[in-house]
Amino acid sequence: MARTIHFTEYGGPEVLHVVDAPAPSAEAGQVRVAVRAAGVNPVDSKIMQGFMRAVMPLDLPAGLGSDVAGVVEQVGPGVTALHVGDEVMGSSLSPALSEYALADPANLIIKPPEVSWEVAGSVAGAGGTAWSVLDRLQVRAGDTLLVHAAAGGVGTFAVQLAVARGARVIGTASERNFEYLQSIGAEPVRYGDGLLERVRALAPLGVDAVLDASGRGEIPLSIELAGGPERVLTLVAFDAADKGIQVFAGGTGDERGPALREIVSLIQEGSLSVPIWRTFPLEETAAALQESSAGHLRGKIVVVP
């Protein structure tokens, strides 16, 4: 048996419960991972509350979480890339907020010893999204990238990955996050009224690309600053697709391995940091989701079974 988080109805954190369930068995092309850390992402709260059911229908009861790090405990038929005892990190197929999770080996990489379990379990979702987004925006050395909500989960990865590629990054945030953004290589600007003029003061000729992870209505000024919609991408303003911008709803499985390898390489070099806001035991997952929903975090929340 394995302890796992599940919910039988949509709602707030109060619908989450820890239950004992049979440990999942690895089928062909799968491995079972004994979970050591599982990152919490904003989408987990949206799934729990039912906001994603139109695009991600669930058969209740259901679980949560996809960012995972742990030890391979069982290998299914046909798997040769991983072995029992391997320490891995990446994305899971079954809910990661559990003592055990199933995964496709293509979505995992070996965890380096110097990367902590908490960091390893926090990378795949936000880090993978940031990596895919920068590729779609074709961010390269010499570009100026504007990131809205730069101190958030995806924003933190996007800033550091873009800087590693040789780009200049301007990031919108509240003033309390300015020092943090400067520490990871961004030039901070305050969001809100007058944002266009403040960005123009830093980049009089505009910017080359824009990542919107905010959804506070910055799309029109982003298009103006980028000189058109082609290199403007949003993660949240899905209603702005008719303006010609890119709307990112998720990458492909083929991107996860390369993304994880680049991110881990930068972590090992000291060029990318993954701040951990707080860790919670599995029994306190509801509190972890509540804190995640409150927002304004500067780092990842991690559940440690």
Contacts in CASP RR format, 6 or more apart in sequence:
PFRMAT RR
TARGET T0000
AUTHOR 0000-0000-0000
METHOD contacts of the structure
MODEL  1
MARTIHFTEYGGPEVLHVVDAPAPSAEAGQVRVAVRAAGVNPVDSKIMQG
FMRAVMPLDLPAGLGSDVAGVVEQVGPGVTALHVGDEVMGSSLSPALSEY
ALADPANLIIKPPEVSWEVAGSVAGAGGTAWSVLDRLQVRAGDTLLVHAA
AGGVGTFAVQLAVARGARVIGTASERNFEYLQSIGAEPVRYGDGLLERVR
ALAPLGVDAVLDASGRGEIPLSIELAGGPERVLTLVAFDAADKGIQVFAG
GTGDERGPALREIVSLIQEGSLSVPIWRTFPLEETAAALQESSAGHLRGK
IVVVP
1 20 0 8 1.000
1 21 0 8 1.000
1 22 0 8 1.000
1 23 0 8 1.000
2 20 0 8 1.000
2 21 0 8 1.000
2 22 0 8 1.000
2 23 0 8 1.000
2 24 0 8 1.000
2 98 0 8 1.000
2 99 0 8 1.000
2 100 0 8 1.000
3 18 0 8 1.000
3 19 0 8 1.000
3 20 0 8 1.000
3 98 0 8 1.000
3 99 0 8 1.000
3 282 0 8 1.000
3 305 0 8 1.000
4 18 0 8 1.000
4 19 0 8 1.000
4 20 0 8 1.000
4 21 0 8 1.000
4 63 0 8 1.000
4 95 0 8 1.000
4 97 0 8 1.000
4 98 0 8 1.000
4 99 0 8 1.000
4 100 0 8 1.000
5 16 0 8 1.000
5 17 0 8 1.000
5 18 0 8 1.000
5 19 0 8 1.000
5 63 0 8 1.000
5 64 0 8 1.000
5 95 0 8 1.000
5 97 0 8 1.000
5 98 0 8 1.000
5 282 0 8 1.000
5 285 0 8 1.000
6 16 0 8 1.000
6 17 0 8 1.000
6 19 0 8 1.000
6 21 0 8 1.000
6 61 0 8 1.000
6 62 0 8 1.000
6 63 0 8 1.000
6 95 0 8 1.000
7 15 0 8 1.000
7 16 0 8 1.000
7 17 0 8 1.000
7 48 0 8 1.000
7 60 0 8 1.000
7 61 0 8 1.000
7 62 0 8 1.000
7 63 0 8 1.000
7 64 0 8 1.000
8 15 0 8 1.000
8 17 0 8 1.000
8 60 0 8 1.000
8 61 0 8 1.000
9 15 0 8 1.000
9 60 0 8 1.000
10 48 0 8 1.000
10 49 0 8 1.000
10 50 0 8 1.000
10 53 0 8 1.000
10 60 0 8 1.000
11 48 0 8 1.000
11 49 0 8 1.000
11 50 0 8 1.000
12 45 0 8 1.000
12 48 0 8 1.000
12 49 0 8 1.000
12 289 0 8 1.000
13 48 0 8 1.000
13 286 0 8 1.000
13 287 0 8 1.000
13 289 0 8 1.000
13 290 0 8 1.000
13 293 0 8 1.000
14 286 0 8 1.000
15 48 0 8 1.000
16 48 0 8 1.000
16 64 0 8 1.000
16 285 0 8 1.000
16 286 0 8 1.000
16 289 0 8 1.000
18 282 0 8 1.000
18 283 0 8 1.000
18 285 0 8 1.000
23 32 0 8 1.000
23 99 0 8 1.000
23 100 0 8 1.000
24 32 0 8 1.000
24 94 0 8 1.000
24 100 0 8 1.000
24 101 0 8 1.000
24 102 0 8 1.000
25 32 0 8 1.000
25 74 0 8 1.000
26 32 0 8 1.000
26 74 0 8 1.000
26 75 0 8 1.000
26 76 0 8 1.000
26 79 0 8 1.000
26 102 0 8 1.000
27 76 0 8 1.000
27 77 0 8 1.000
27 102 0 8 1.000
28 76 0 8 1.000
28 77 0 8 1.000
28 78 0 8 1.000
29 76 0 8 1.000
29 77 0 8 1.000
29 78 0 8 1.000
29 79 0 8 1.000
29 104 0 8 1.000
29 105 0 8 1.000
30 76 0 8 1.000
30 79 0 8 1.000
30 93 0 8 1.000
30 102 0 8 1.000
30 103 0 8 1.000
30 104 0 8 1.000
30 105 0 8 1.000
31 72 0 8 1.000
31 74 0 8 1.000
31 75 0 8 1.000
31 76 0 8 1.000
31 79 0 8 1.000
31 82 0 8 1.000
31 88 0 8 1.000
31 102 0 8 1.000
31 103 0 8 1.000
31 105 0 8 1.000
31 108 0 8 1.000
32 72 0 8 1.000
32 73 0 8 1.000
32 74 0 8 1.000
32 75 0 8 1.000
32 100 0 8 1.000
32 101 0 8 1.000
32 102 0 8 1.000
32 103 0 8 1.000
33 68 0 8 1.000
33 70 0 8 1.000
33 71 0 8 1.000
33 72 0 8 1.000
33 73 0 8 1.000
33 88 0 8 1.000
33 92 0 8 1.000
33 100 0 8 1.000
33 101 0 8 1.000
33 102 0 8 1.000
33 103 0 8 1.000
33 108 0 8 1.000
34 70 0 8 1.000
34 71 0 8 1.000
34 72 0 8 1.000
34 73 0 8 1.000
34 99 0 8 1.000
34 100 0 8 1.000
35 68 0 8 1.000
35 69 0 8 1.000
35 70 0 8 1.000
35 96 0 8 1.000
35 98 0 8 1.000
35 99 0 8 1.000
35 100 0 8 1.000
35 101 0 8 1.000
35 305 0 8 1.000
36 69 0 8 1.000
36 70 0 8 1.000
36 71 0 8 1.000
36 117 0 8 1.000
36 120 0 8 1.000
36 121 0 8 1.000
36 304 0 8 1.000
36 305 0 8 1.000
37 68 0 8 1.000
37 69 0 8 1.000
37 70 0 8 1.000
37 117 0 8 1.000
37 118 0 8 1.000
37 120 0 8 1.000
37 121 0 8 1.000
37 122 0 8 1.000
37 279 0 8 1.000
37 302 0 8 1.000
37 303 0 8 1.000
37 304 0 8 1.000
38 65 0 8 1.000
38 67 0 8 1.000
38 68 0 8 1.000
38 69 0 8 1.000
38 96 0 8 1.000
38 97 0 8 1.000
38 98 0 8 1.000
38 101 0 8 1.000
38 121 0 8 1.000
38 302 0 8 1.000
38 303 0 8 1.000
38 304 0 8 1.000
38 305 0 8 1.000
39 65 0 8 1.000
39 67 0 8 1.000
39 68 0 8 1.000
39 96 0 8 1.000
39 121 0 8 1.000
39 122 0 8 1.000
39 300 0 8 1.000
39 301 0 8 1.000
39 302 0 8 1.000
39 303 0 8 1.000
40 65 0 8 1.000
40 67 0 8 1.000
40 97 0 8 1.000
40 288 0 8 1.000
40 289 0 8 1.000
40 292 0 8 1.000
40 300 0 8 1.000
40 301 0 8 1.000
40 302 0 8 1.000
40 303 0 8 1.000
41 65 0 8 1.000
41 66 0 8 1.000
41 67 0 8 1.000
41 125 0 8 1.000
41 126 0 8 1.000
41 292 0 8 1.000
42 292 0 8 1.000
42 293 0 8 1.000
42 295 0 8 1.000
43 52 0 8 1.000
44 64 0 8 1.000
44 65 0 8 1.000
44 97 0 8 1.000
44 289 0 8 1.000
44 292 0 8 1.000
45 289 0 8 1.000
45 292 0 8 1.000
45 293 0 8 1.000
46 52 0 8 1.000
47 56 0 8 1.000
47 58 0 8 1.000
47 64 0 8 1.000
48 64 0 8 1.000
48 289 0 8 1.000
55 249 0 8 1.000
62 95 0 8 1.000
63 95 0 8 1.000
63 97 0 8 1.000
63 98 0 8 1.000
64 95 0 8 1.000
64 96 0 8 1.000
64 97 0 8 1.000
64 285 0 8 1.000
64 289 0 8 1.000
65 92 0 8 1.000
65 95 0 8 1.000
65 96 0 8 1.000
65 97 0 8 1.000
66 91 0 8 1.000
66 92 0 8 1.000
66 95 0 8 1.000
66 96 0 8 1.000
66 124 0 8 1.000
66 125 0 8 1.000
67 90 0 8 1.000
67 91 0 8 1.000
67 92 0 8 1.000
67 96 0 8 1.000
67 121 0 8 1.000
67 122 0 8 1.000
67 123 0 8 1.000
67 124 0 8 1.000
67 125 0 8 1.000
68 89 0 8 1.000
68 90 0 8 1.000
68 91 0 8 1.000
68 92 0 8 1.000
68 96 0 8 1.000
68 101 0 8 1.000
68 103 0 8 1.000
68 121 0 8 1.000
68 124 0 8 1.000
69 87 0 8 1.000
69 88 0 8 1.000
69 89 0 8 1.000
69 90 0 8 1.000
69 111 0 8 1.000
69 117 0 8 1.000
69 120 0 8 1.000
69 121 0 8 1.000
70 87 0 8 1.000
70 88 0 8 1.000
70 89 0 8 1.000
70 111 0 8 1.000
70 117 0 8 1.000
70 120 0 8 1.000
71 85 0 8 1.000
71 86 0 8 1.000
71 87 0 8 1.000
71 88 0 8 1.000
72 82 0 8 1.000
72 83 0 8 1.000
72 84 0 8 1.000
72 85 0 8 1.000
72 86 0 8 1.000
72 87 0 8 1.000
72 88 0 8 1.000
73 84 0 8 1.000
73 85 0 8 1.000
73 100 0 8 1.000
74 84 0 8 1.000
75 82 0 8 1.000
75 83 0 8 1.000
75 84 0 8 1.000
79 105 0 8 1.000
81 105 0 8 1.000
82 88 0 8 1.000
82 105 0 8 1.000
82 108 0 8 1.000
86 110 0 8 1.000
87 110 0 8 1.000
87 111 0 8 1.000
87 113 0 8 1.000
88 103 0 8 1.000
88 108 0 8 1.000
88 109 0 8 1.000
88 110 0 8 1.000
88 111 0 8 1.000
89 108 0 8 1.000
89 109 0 8 1.000
89 111 0 8 1.000
89 115 0 8 1.000
89 120 0 8 1.000
89 121 0 8 1.000
89 123 0 8 1.000
89 124 0 8 1.000
89 260 0 8 1.000
89 264 0 8 1.000
90 103 0 8 1.000
90 107 0 8 1.000
90 108 0 8 1.000
90 109 0 8 1.000
90 120 0 8 1.000
90 121 0 8 1.000
90 123 0 8 1.000
90 124 0 8 1.000
90 256 0 8 1.000
90 260 0 8 1.000
91 103 0 8 1.000
91 107 0 8 1.000
91 108 0 8 1.000
91 124 0 8 1.000
91 125 0 8 1.000
91 256 0 8 1.000
92 101 0 8 1.000
92 102 0 8 1.000
92 103 0 8 1.000
92 107 0 8 1.000
93 101 0 8 1.000
93 102 0 8 1.000
93 103 0 8 1.000
93 104 0 8 1.000
93 107 0 8 1.000
94 101 0 8 1.000
94 102 0 8 1.000
95 101 0 8 1.000
97 282 0 8 1.000
97 285 0 8 1.000
97 303 0 8 1.000
98 282 0 8 1.000
98 305 0 8 1.000
99 282 0 8 1.000
99 305 0 8 1.000
106 253 0 8 1.000
106 254 0 8 1.000
106 256 0 8 1.000
106 257 0 8 1.000
107 124 0 8 1.000
107 253 0 8 1.000
107 256 0 8 1.000
107 257 0 8 1.000
109 257 0 8 1.000
109 260 0 8 1.000
109 261 0 8 1.000
109 264 0 8 1.000
111 117 0 8 1.000
111 120 0 8 1.000
112 264 0 8 1.000
112 268 0 8 1.000
114 268 0 8 1.000
115 264 0 8 1.000
115 267 0 8 1.000
115 268 0 8 1.000
117 304 0 8 1.000
118 276 0 8 1.000
118 279 0 8 1.000
118 300 0 8 1.000
118 302 0 8 1.000
118 304 0 8 1.000
119 267 0 8 1.000
119 274 0 8 1.000
119 276 0 8 1.000
121 302 0 8 1.000
122 274 0 8 1.000
122 276 0 8 1.000
122 300 0 8 1.000
122 302 0 8 1.000
123 260 0 8 1.000
123 263 0 8 1.000
123 264 0 8 1.000
123 274 0 8 1.000
124 256 0 8 1.000
124 260 0 8 1.000
126 153 0 8 1.000
126 154 0 8 1.000
126 155 0 8 1.000
126 156 0 8 1.000
126 157 0 8 1.000
126 300 0 8 1.000
127 154 0 8 1.000
127 157 0 8 1.000
127 161 0 8 1.000
127 259 0 8 1.000
127 263 0 8 1.000
128 157 0 8 1.000
128 255 0 8 1.000
128 256 0 8 1.000
128 259 0 8 1.000
128 260 0 8 1.000
128 263 0 8 1.000
129 154 0 8 1.000
129 157 0 8 1.000
129 235 0 8 1.000
129 248 0 8 1.000
129 250 0 8 1.000
129 251 0 8 1.000
130 154 0 8 1.000
130 155 0 8 1.000
130 157 0 8 1.000
130 158 0 8 1.000
130 161 0 8 1.000
131 157 0 8 1.000
131 161 0 8 1.000
131 255 0 8 1.000
131 258 0 8 1.000
131 259 0 8 1.000
131 262 0 8 1.000
131 263 0 8 1.000
132 248 0 8 1.000
132 250 0 8 1.000
132 251 0 8 1.000
132 255 0 8 1.000
132 259 0 8 1.000
133 154 0 8 1.000
133 158 0 8 1.000
133 211 0 8 1.000
133 233 0 8 1.000
133 235 0 8 1.000
133 248 0 8 1.000
134 145 0 8 1.000
134 158 0 8 1.000
134 161 0 8 1.000
134 162 0 8 1.000
134 165 0 8 1.000
134 211 0 8 1.000
135 255 0 8 1.000
136 233 0 8 1.000
136 246 0 8 1.000
136 248 0 8 1.000
137 145 0 8 1.000
137 209 0 8 1.000
137 210 0 8 1.000
137 211 0 8 1.000
137 231 0 8 1.000
137 233 0 8 1.000
137 246 0 8 1.000
138 209 0 8 1.000
138 231 0 8 1.000
139 145 0 8 1.000
139 162 0 8 1.000
139 165 0 8 1.000
139 167 0 8 1.000
139 208 0 8 1.000
139 209 0 8 1.000
140 165 0 8 1.000
140 166 0 8 1.000
140 167 0 8 1.000
141 165 0 8 1.000
141 166 0 8 1.000
141 167 0 8 1.000
142 166 0 8 1.000
142 167 0 8 1.000
142 168 0 8 1.000
142 208 0 8 1.000
143 162 0 8 1.000
143 166 0 8 1.000
143 167 0 8 1.000
143 168 0 8 1.000
143 208 0 8 1.000
143 209 0 8 1.000
144 167 0 8 1.000
144 168 0 8 1.000
144 169 0 8 1.000
144 170 0 8 1.000
144 203 0 8 1.000
144 206 0 8 1.000
144 207 0 8 1.000
144 208 0 8 1.000
144 209 0 8 1.000
145 158 0 8 1.000
145 162 0 8 1.000
145 167 0 8 1.000
145 168 0 8 1.000
145 169 0 8 1.000
145 170 0 8 1.000
145 207 0 8 1.000
145 208 0 8 1.000
145 209 0 8 1.000
145 210 0 8 1.000
145 211 0 8 1.000
146 169 0 8 1.000
146 170 0 8 1.000
146 171 0 8 1.000
146 172 0 8 1.000
146 199 0 8 1.000
146 203 0 8 1.000
146 207 0 8 1.000
146 209 0 8 1.000
146 210 0 8 1.000
146 211 0 8 1.000
146 222 0 8 1.000
146 225 0 8 1.000
146 226 0 8 1.000
147 155 0 8 1.000
147 158 0 8 1.000
147 159 0 8 1.000
147 162 0 8 1.000
147 169 0 8 1.000
147 170 0 8 1.000
147 171 0 8 1.000
147 172 0 8 1.000
147 186 0 8 1.000
147 210 0 8 1.000
147 211 0 8 1.000
147 213 0 8 1.000
148 171 0 8 1.000
148 172 0 8 1.000
148 191 0 8 1.000
148 210 0 8 1.000
148 211 0 8 1.000
148 212 0 8 1.000
148 213 0 8 1.000
148 214 0 8 1.000
148 215 0 8 1.000
148 216 0 8 1.000
148 218 0 8 1.000
148 222 0 8 1.000
149 155 0 8 1.000
149 172 0 8 1.000
149 173 0 8 1.000
149 191 0 8 1.000
149 212 0 8 1.000
149 213 0 8 1.000
149 214 0 8 1.000
149 215 0 8 1.000
150 156 0 8 1.000
150 158 0 8 1.000
150 159 0 8 1.000
150 169 0 8 1.000
150 171 0 8 1.000
150 172 0 8 1.000
150 173 0 8 1.000
150 177 0 8 1.000
150 181 0 8 1.000
150 186 0 8 1.000
150 188 0 8 1.000
150 213 0 8 1.000
151 173 0 8 1.000
151 174 0 8 1.000
151 177 0 8 1.000
151 180 0 8 1.000
151 181 0 8 1.000
151 298 0 8 1.000
152 213 0 8 1.000
152 297 0 8 1.000
152 298 0 8 1.000
152 299 0 8 1.000
153 213 0 8 1.000
153 297 0 8 1.000
153 299 0 8 1.000
153 300 0 8 1.000
154 211 0 8 1.000
154 213 0 8 1.000
154 235 0 8 1.000
155 211 0 8 1.000
155 213 0 8 1.000
156 184 0 8 1.000
156 274 0 8 1.000
156 275 0 8 1.000
156 299 0 8 1.000
157 263 0 8 1.000
157 272 0 8 1.000
158 169 0 8 1.000
158 211 0 8 1.000
158 213 0 8 1.000
159 169 0 8 1.000
159 171 0 8 1.000
159 181 0 8 1.000
159 184 0 8 1.000
159 185 0 8 1.000
159 186 0 8 1.000
160 184 0 8 1.000
160 185 0 8 1.000
160 266 0 8 1.000
160 271 0 8 1.000
160 272 0 8 1.000
160 273 0 8 1.000
161 262 0 8 1.000
161 263 0 8 1.000
161 266 0 8 1.000
161 272 0 8 1.000
162 169 0 8 1.000
163 169 0 8 1.000
163 184 0 8 1.000
163 185 0 8 1.000
163 186 0 8 1.000
163 271 0 8 1.000
164 266 0 8 1.000
164 271 0 8 1.000
164 272 0 8 1.000
168 187 0 8 1.000
169 185 0 8 1.000
169 186 0 8 1.000
169 187 0 8 1.000
170 186 0 8 1.000
170 187 0 8 1.000
170 188 0 8 1.000
170 189 0 8 1.000
170 199 0 8 1.000
170 202 0 8 1.000
170 203 0 8 1.000
170 207 0 8 1.000
171 181 0 8 1.000
171 186 0 8 1.000
171 187 0 8 1.000
171 188 0 8 1.000
171 189 0 8 1.000
172 188 0 8 1.000
172 189 0 8 1.000
172 190 0 8 1.000
172 191 0 8 1.000
172 195 0 8 1.000
172 214 0 8 1.000
172 218 0 8 1.000
173 181 0 8 1.000
173 188 0 8 1.000
173 189 0 8 1.000
173 190 0 8 1.000
173 191 0 8 1.000
174 190 0 8 1.000
174 191 0 8 1.000
174 296 0 8 1.000
175 188 0 8 1.000
175 190 0 8 1.000
177 188 0 8 1.000
177 298 0 8 1.000
178 188 0 8 1.000
180 298 0 8 1.000
181 187 0 8 1.000
181 188 0 8 1.000
182 188 0 8 1.000
184 273 0 8 1.000
187 202 0 8 1.000
189 195 0 8 1.000
189 198 0 8 1.000
189 199 0 8 1.000
189 202 0 8 1.000
190 198 0 8 1.000
191 214 0 8 1.000
191 216 0 8 1.000
191 218 0 8 1.000
192 216 0 8 1.000
195 218 0 8 1.000
195 221 0 8 1.000
196 221 0 8 1.000
196 224 0 8 1.000
196 225 0 8 1.000
199 206 0 8 1.000
199 207 0 8 1.000
199 221 0 8 1.000
199 225 0 8 1.000
200 206 0 8 1.000
200 225 0 8 1.000
203 225 0 8 1.000
206 225 0 8 1.000
206 226 0 8 1.000
206 227 0 8 1.000
207 225 0 8 1.000
207 226 0 8 1.000
208 226 0 8 1.000
208 231 0 8 1.000
209 226 0 8 1.000
209 231 0 8 1.000
209 232 0 8 1.000
209 233 0 8 1.000
210 222 0 8 1.000
210 223 0 8 1.000
210 225 0 8 1.000
210 226 0 8 1.000
210 231 0 8 1.000
210 232 0 8 1.000
210 233 0 8 1.000
211 233 0 8 1.000
211 235 0 8 1.000
212 218 0 8 1.000
212 219 0 8 1.000
212 222 0 8 1.000
212 232 0 8 1.000
212 233 0 8 1.000
212 234 0 8 1.000
212 235 0 8 1.000
212 236 0 8 1.000
212 237 0 8 1.000
213 234 0 8 1.000
213 235 0 8 1.000
213 236 0 8 1.000
214 236 0 8 1.000
215 234 0 8 1.000
215 236 0 8 1.000
215 237 0 8 1.000
217 237 0 8 1.000
219 232 0 8 1.000
219 234 0 8 1.000
219 237 0 8 1.000
219 240 0 8 1.000
219 243 0 8 1.000
219 245 0 8 1.000
220 243 0 8 1.000
222 232 0 8 1.000
222 245 0 8 1.000
223 229 0 8 1.000
223 232 0 8 1.000
223 243 0 8 1.000
223 245 0 8 1.000
226 232 0 8 1.000
229 243 0 8 1.000
229 244 0 8 1.000
229 245 0 8 1.000
230 244 0 8 1.000
230 246 0 8 1.000
232 245 0 8 1.000
232 246 0 8 1.000
233 245 0 8 1.000
233 246 0 8 1.000
233 247 0 8 1.000
233 248 0 8 1.000
234 240 0 8 1.000
234 245 0 8 1.000
234 246 0 8 1.000
234 247 0 8 1.000
234 248 0 8 1.000
235 248 0 8 1.000
237 247 0 8 1.000
238 247 0 8 1.000
238 249 0 8 1.000
240 247 0 8 1.000
241 247 0 8 1.000
263 272 0 8 1.000
266 272 0 8 1.000
267 273 0 8 1.000
267 274 0 8 1.000
274 299 0 8 1.000
274 300 0 8 1.000
275 298 0 8 1.000
275 299 0 8 1.000
275 300 0 8 1.000
276 299 0 8 1.000
276 300 0 8 1.000
276 302 0 8 1.000
277 291 0 8 1.000
277 297 0 8 1.000
277 298 0 8 1.000
277 299 0 8 1.000
277 300 0 8 1.000
277 301 0 8 1.000
278 288 0 8 1.000
278 291 0 8 1.000
278 301 0 8 1.000
278 302 0 8 1.000
279 301 0 8 1.000
279 302 0 8 1.000
279 303 0 8 1.000
279 304 0 8 1.000
280 287 0 8 1.000
280 288 0 8 1.000
280 301 0 8 1.000
280 302 0 8 1.000
280 303 0 8 1.000
280 304 0 8 1.000
281 303 0 8 1.000
281 304 0 8 1.000
281 305 0 8 1.000
282 303 0 8 1.000
282 304 0 8 1.000
282 305 0 8 1.000
284 303 0 8 1.000
285 303 0 8 1.000
288 301 0 8 1.000
288 303 0 8 1.000
291 297 0 8 1.000
291 301 0 8 1.000
292 301 0 8 1.000
END
